[in-house]
Each structure stands twice: as structure tokens, then as C-alpha cells.
Amino acid sequence: MTYDVIIVGGSFAGLAVASQLRGKMLLIEPYKIGEHQTSACGTPLGVPKGLGLMDSVLQVHRELVLHTRNTTVVVDVSETPFCTFDYRRFCNGMAEAVNAEILRAHVLGREGRKIVTDRGSFVGEILVDASGWRSILENQREGFDRRRRLMNFGIETVAPRKGDKLCFWFDPGAFPRGIAWFFPVGNGSRIGVASYVEENRLAPPLELFLESMGLVRKETHGGYFPAALQAATMGDIFKVGDAAGQCLPLTGEGIRPAIYFGQACGSVIQEILDGGITLEDGLKKYRELVIKHQRIYRALWLAQWLAANLPPQLATFLLLLACRENFLSYIRPRYMRFADPKGLKPVPKEMRNRREGEIGATPEAAILYRSEGDKKAARDPLRGIEGSEKRGREPVKHLGGEEVHAGGW
Ligand SMILES: Cc1cc2nc3c(=O)[nH]c(=O)nc-3n(C[C@H](O)[C@H](O)[C@H](O)COP(=O)(O)OP(=O)(O)OC[C@H]3O[C@@H](n4cnc5c(N)ncnc54)[C@H](O)[C@@H]3O)c2cc1C
């Protein structure tokens, strides 16, 4: 079976690419869309707003709080608020704009234009890698060893503790060379720790952190998140989202870039399908678009390097300095203008009103139907959290001597 476009990965980046495409498309994702959450799902409110997915928002945040060992700084972000959202509802909303066959399968690799999965092989004229940090279409072992050095690692759990602000902790004494967060999501919160240098032994600091709030760790998810922009194309393959290192260093904000670059990539591919430009020109156009944003990645990479490598007191001092209003008024608008959600294309309303079962309903690839159960789950705002607790186990990573669900390692 030959497709115009095959997209590997059905999360933020893959769905954003697919949402811009017409033509014969296959999207390959091992899990039901929206089932496999690995993120705290905090993002500028402009993102769900721009996409027309406000019904996925769990809580709006107008203040960010940064705790260091001795100081607490509250940053007013009411002009460009943040939010936390329900992963399942958000992804299903994006999927409704997708006119693709959705195959539930693991991609194992590729042979030229043929994508090999555990459910057969499929040929695509244009291939997109949106498989996250695994970047599955890249030469696996060799590619991963190289990219590993450019990635952070984080884990998080959910707790029934409510809150009203997005909180971060930078305390090198408690979390050496990393950060911790507390993201309220309405009736509970997502609480996690991340390391800028170490992928192991995050479970003990997470447990201590939870203990300090009188909470216990439940099922934990997480994974790598890239900290350095990578090439946006590899040969004649488009790479989007974490697969192309588009997650921002230091803050670990990867959803907004994955959707922004995903939509841009999808538009370029549609131009190719329409015959307006060649594949070669399309690859170049997408590469050039991504590289224009290189500056913010470099600046944040440097800031992350300083946070991880300077003596703790100096790193803390510089961070607090950056939070002073005169510096913040320079940094904040530049950070928020990047991948400006105002430029996002909304999920077309007429697509969102399609009948249940029409999404990706194809006889041969089979595949994603929204069932009654899914609809019920989507109405429950805490389902995203509980879902992550109930998820089946996958191959695991060992953290602090313990097995932790690592999002499909
Ligand atoms: C603990 C943690 C918390 C985070 N919190 C935030 C946050 O609050 N806000 C934020 O902006 N960013 C956050 N991030 C970063 C953010 O999650 C990523 O940058 C973002 O998910 C990237 O989107 P993506 O679509 O590129 O990749 P992913 O979301 O990783 O999606 C990749 C998709 O590819 C699929 N896939 C993988 N392997 C295969 C295969 N072999 N075959 C087919 N499909 C495959 C996966 O199942 C998945 O659906 C966090 C990251 C971590 C680890």
C-alpha cells in the first residue's frame, strides 16, 4: 500500500503535521490517540485557544512561582497566561482535524521509502518522523548514543493536592543540576523532577520532594526531553517536535514548538503535494524555517549549561537576577513571542463536528475509533491523570534502583 505521506508518531507534533494535510495519509502510533501521556501538559493558554481546544483546559495560571533554597519569586504572567490541560481531550481534539488512516502499530525501522512496523510494511512518498525523543527513523543505536548527550531526563507523578500557581524549584542542594515542578490541574497536580545531566536516580529525589508536601509517589511516567535543536530534516525525511530536538532547553517546554513547527511542516508538505514545489525545495524550506529560531535555542542552552555547571550559589544568584523586573521585561516577551500561538491554525469546526467513528476509520489499517468509553473519559477532567496511573506497563528504565515507566523505552 502506497501513501502520499506517512507520519510516525501521533502526539503533538505528528497530529499537528497531519492536521494541515489532504491526500492519502497514514499516521502510525502504537497507542490510542491521547492515551500515552508523558508530559505535565503545561503550556501558554494561547496554544489551546489558538487551536480552538479550550475544552481541554484544566486550569489557567496567571502566576509562575520560582522557589530557590532561601527565596521565592512570583512572576506575573497574566498578560500571557499559562494553563494545564487534559492530554487525552487535547489530542483527540487535534485528531478530529486529521484526515488520515491511523494505524496502531510500532514502527521498527525503514527501508528506503518503506516503513516497517509490527503490523506490516507501508510505502510513503513523503516520510515524517514525529516519534519524539526516540526519533525512530534515525539509525537507532548509533543515533541515540549521539543524541543522548543533548537530552534532559524527567519523571513525574500525580497527586490529589490542589494549587493555584505553576511552581518551579531550583535548589541544587535538593535536586542537583536539575529542577522540580508542581503543576496544578484542577482537582490535583502533576509533580515532577528533571535532571539536566543525569537520567538515573530521579525516583529518590521525587519521593523526598513529595514527602516534604506530605504526599506519596504513585505510578510515575516521564522520559527524555531534548535540550538542543537538531537538523529538521534527515536525507529526505522531515523531522518534527522532540524528534528534531525542538523542545526548549532549560524550561523543557516542548508542546508549543512541536505544534508550531508541526503545522509549518504540514503546510510545506501540502505545497509539495499540490505540485507547487519539489520535495527537495520543501525540505529546504522547512529546514530554513526552523533554523531561523536557532537563537532562542542557543540562548536557553547556554542558560541551562550555566544552571547545571556553575557553583550552586552563583547559578541561583544569576537565576534570581534574571527574574528581576528589568531583565524579565527583556526576556519574557522574547520567550513568549517564540512560536507565537497567535499564528496557530485552529482545528476546523466542521471537522470537530464529524461523527464519532469517522476519525481514521479505514478498513485496511484499522484502527482508531472513539468508543463510548472514550467519550465518557473525555468528560471527566481528572481522567488524564488517572489514565496515566492505570496505563499498562511498558519496557522500563531503572531509576534509583527501581523500575519506572519511561514512556516506551
Ligand atoms: C516528565 C516530562 C514533563 C514534561 N512537561 C512538559 C510541559 O509541562 N509542557 C511542555 O510544553 N513540555 C513538557 N515536556 C516536553 C514535552 O512532553 C515534549 O517536548 C512533547 O511531548 C514533544 O511532542 P512530540 O509530539 O514531538 O513527541 P511525543 O509527545 O513524545 O510523541 C511522540 C509519539 O511518537 C510515538 N512513538 C514512539 N515510538 C514510536 C514507534 N516506534 N512507532 C510509532 N510511534 C512511536 C509515541 O507513542 C508518541 O505518541 C515534558 C517532558 C517530560 C519528559
PDBQT file of the ligand as one rigid body, heavy atoms in Angstrom, charges set to zero:
ROOT
HETATM    1  C1  LIG A 501       8.306  14.491  32.585  1.00  0.00    +0.000 C 
HETATM    2  C2  LIG A 501       8.105  15.461  31.448  1.00  0.00    +0.000 A 
HETATM    3  C3  LIG A 501       7.254  16.561  31.625  1.00  0.00    +0.000 A 
HETATM    4  C4  LIG A 501       7.081  17.479  30.579  1.00  0.00    +0.000 A 
HETATM    5  N1  LIG A 501       6.248  18.538  30.781  1.00  0.00    +0.000 NA
HETATM    6  C5  LIG A 501       6.040  19.438  29.795  1.00  0.00    +0.000 A 
HETATM    7  C6  LIG A 501       5.147  20.529  29.984  1.00  0.00    +0.000 A 
HETATM    8  O1  LIG A 501       4.511  20.681  31.029  1.00  0.00    +0.000 OA
HETATM    9  N2  LIG A 501       4.993  21.409  28.952  1.00  0.00    +0.000 N 
HETATM   10  C7  LIG A 501       5.655  21.275  27.773  1.00  0.00    +0.000 A 
HETATM   11  O2  LIG A 501       5.486  22.126  26.874  1.00  0.00    +0.000 OA
HETATM   12  N3  LIG A 501       6.510  20.237  27.559  1.00  0.00    +0.000 NA
HETATM   13  C8  LIG A 501       6.701  19.313  28.536  1.00  0.00    +0.000 A 
HETATM   14  N4  LIG A 501       7.543  18.242  28.321  1.00  0.00    +0.000 N 
HETATM   15  C9  LIG A 501       8.147  18.076  26.991  1.00  0.00    +0.000 C 
HETATM   16  C10 LIG A 501       7.060  17.577  26.022  1.00  0.00    +0.000 C 
HETATM   17  O3  LIG A 501       6.403  16.469  26.579  1.00  0.00    +0.000 OA
HETATM   18  C11 LIG A 501       7.630  17.171  24.660  1.00  0.00    +0.000 C 
HETATM   19  O4  LIG A 501       8.505  18.155  24.203  1.00  0.00    +0.000 OA
HETATM   20  C12 LIG A 501       6.482  16.968  23.654  1.00  0.00    +0.000 C 
HETATM   21  O5  LIG A 501       5.670  15.898  24.089  1.00  0.00    +0.000 OA
HETATM   22  C13 LIG A 501       7.019  16.694  22.262  1.00  0.00    +0.000 C 
HETATM   23  O6  LIG A 501       5.958  16.306  21.423  1.00  0.00    +0.000 OA
HETATM   24  P1  LIG A 501       6.249  15.249  20.242  1.00  0.00    +0.000 P 
HETATM   25  O7  LIG A 501       4.939  15.022  19.571  1.00  0.00    +0.000 OA
HETATM   26  O8  LIG A 501       7.408  15.691  19.447  1.00  0.00    +0.000 OA
HETATM   27  O9  LIG A 501       6.741  13.938  20.988  1.00  0.00    +0.000 OA
HETATM   28  P2  LIG A 501       5.930  12.964  21.955  1.00  0.00    +0.000 P 
HETATM   29  O10 LIG A 501       4.889  13.715  22.692  1.00  0.00    +0.000 OA
HETATM   30  O11 LIG A 501       6.971  12.238  22.743  1.00  0.00    +0.000 OA
HETATM   31  O12 LIG A 501       5.210  11.965  20.978  1.00  0.00    +0.000 OA
HETATM   32  C14 LIG A 501       5.887  11.001  20.215  1.00  0.00    +0.000 C 
HETATM   33  C15 LIG A 501       4.865   9.995  19.754  1.00  0.00    +0.000 C 
HETATM   34  O13 LIG A 501       5.530   9.018  18.948  1.00  0.00    +0.000 OA
HETATM   35  C16 LIG A 501       5.065   7.746  19.314  1.00  0.00    +0.000 C 
HETATM   36  N5  LIG A 501       6.092   6.747  19.031  1.00  0.00    +0.000 N 
HETATM   37  C17 LIG A 501       7.201   6.468  19.744  1.00  0.00    +0.000 A 
HETATM   38  N6  LIG A 501       7.847   5.415  19.239  1.00  0.00    +0.000 NA
HETATM   39  C18 LIG A 501       7.129   5.004  18.176  1.00  0.00    +0.000 A 
HETATM   40  C19 LIG A 501       7.271   3.930  17.251  1.00  0.00    +0.000 A 
HETATM   41  N7  LIG A 501       8.292   3.049  17.328  1.00  0.00    +0.000 N 
HETATM   42  N8  LIG A 501       6.345   3.792  16.277  1.00  0.00    +0.000 NA
HETATM   43  C20 LIG A 501       5.302   4.665  16.181  1.00  0.00    +0.000 A 
HETATM   44  N9  LIG A 501       5.126   5.699  17.036  1.00  0.00    +0.000 NA
HETATM   45  C21 LIG A 501       6.015   5.862  18.025  1.00  0.00    +0.000 A 
HETATM   46  C22 LIG A 501       4.797   7.865  20.807  1.00  0.00    +0.000 C 
HETATM   47  O14 LIG A 501       3.882   6.855  21.266  1.00  0.00    +0.000 OA
HETATM   48  C23 LIG A 501       4.222   9.254  20.924  1.00  0.00    +0.000 C 
HETATM   49  O15 LIG A 501       2.821   9.295  20.807  1.00  0.00    +0.000 OA
HETATM   50  C24 LIG A 501       7.747  17.304  29.337  1.00  0.00    +0.000 A 
HETATM   51  C25 LIG A 501       8.564  16.185  29.160  1.00  0.00    +0.000 A 
HETATM   52  C26 LIG A 501       8.745  15.276  30.190  1.00  0.00    +0.000 A 
HETATM   53  C27 LIG A 501       9.628  14.083  29.975  1.00  0.00    +0.000 C 
ENDROOT
TORSDOF 0
